[in-house]
Amino acid sequence: MNRLSAALVALVIGLFVLAAVLVFVLQNQVQVEVSFLVFRGRLPLAVALLFAFVMGALMALAFAAARIIQLRVAARRRPVEDRPLP
């Protein structure tokens, strides 16, 4: 598979995901009350769920990045003779 075909596959998958998100948003327009700590408000259910999904993904990304940095620092501290050959 060359780069162009991989890009086309990614584009098609992205379009399907976008269509699924649009259907989800259009089917979940009911207003709900959301309260988090001191914040309170009313917004569509789909927006609240998508916001929660994005915040969860960002938190997972932050934890993964912290772990990668932790492993890189540990690898740098290891003596050169203990490191595996490429």
C-alpha positions in Angstrom: 0.0 0.0 0.0 1.5 3.3 -1.0 1.1 6.7 0.6 -1.8 7.8 -1.6 -3.9 4.7 -1.0 -3.2 4.9 2.7 -4.3 8.6 2.6 -7.5 7.7 0.7 -8.3 4.9 3.2 -7.8 7.3 6.1 -10.0 9.9 4.4 -12.8 7.4 3.8 -12.6 6.2 7.4 -12.6 9.8 8.6 -15.7 10.6 6.5 -17.6 7.6 8.0 -16.6 8.7 11.5 -17.8 12.3 10.7 -21.1 11.0 9.4 -21.6 8.9 12.5 -20.9 11.9 14.7 -23.3 14.0 12.8 -26.1 11.4 13.1 -25.4 11.2 16.8 -25.6 14.9 17.3 -28.8 15.2 15.2 -30.5 12.5 17.2 -29.5 13.8 20.6 -30.8 17.4 20.7 -32.6 17.2 24.0 -31.4 19.8 26.5 -29.9 18.5 29.7 -28.6 20.2 32.8 -24.9 19.7 33.4 -23.2 20.6 36.7 -19.5 20.1 37.3 -17.9 21.5 40.5 -19.0 25.1 40.5 -20.1 25.2 36.8 -23.7 24.7 35.9 -25.6 25.0 32.6 -28.0 23.6 30.1 -26.8 22.3 26.7 -27.8 19.6 24.2 -27.0 16.0 25.3 -24.8 15.3 22.3 -22.6 18.4 23.1 -22.3 17.3 26.7 -21.3 13.7 25.7 -18.9 14.9 23.0 -17.3 17.3 25.5 -16.9 14.5 28.0 -15.3 12.3 25.3 -12.9 15.0 24.2 -11.9 15.7 27.8 -11.3 12.0 28.5 -9.2 11.7 25.4 -7.1 14.7 26.4 -6.6 13.2 29.9 -5.5 9.9 28.4 -3.2 11.7 26.0 -1.6 13.6 28.9 -1.1 10.4 31.0 0.4 8.6 28.0 2.7 11.5 27.2 3.9 11.6 30.9 4.6 7.9 30.8 6.6 8.2 27.5 8.6 11.1 29.0 9.2 9.0 32.2 10.5 6.0 30.1 12.7 8.2 28.0 14.3 9.8 31.1 14.9 6.3 32.6 16.4 5.1 29.3 18.8 8.1 29.2 19.9 7.4 32.8 20.8 3.8 32.0 24.5 3.2 31.3 25.4 2.9 27.6 26.7 -0.7 27.9 23.2 -1.8 29.2 21.3 -0.4 26.3 20.2 -2.8 23.6 21.7 -2.5 20.1 19.6 -1.1 17.3 
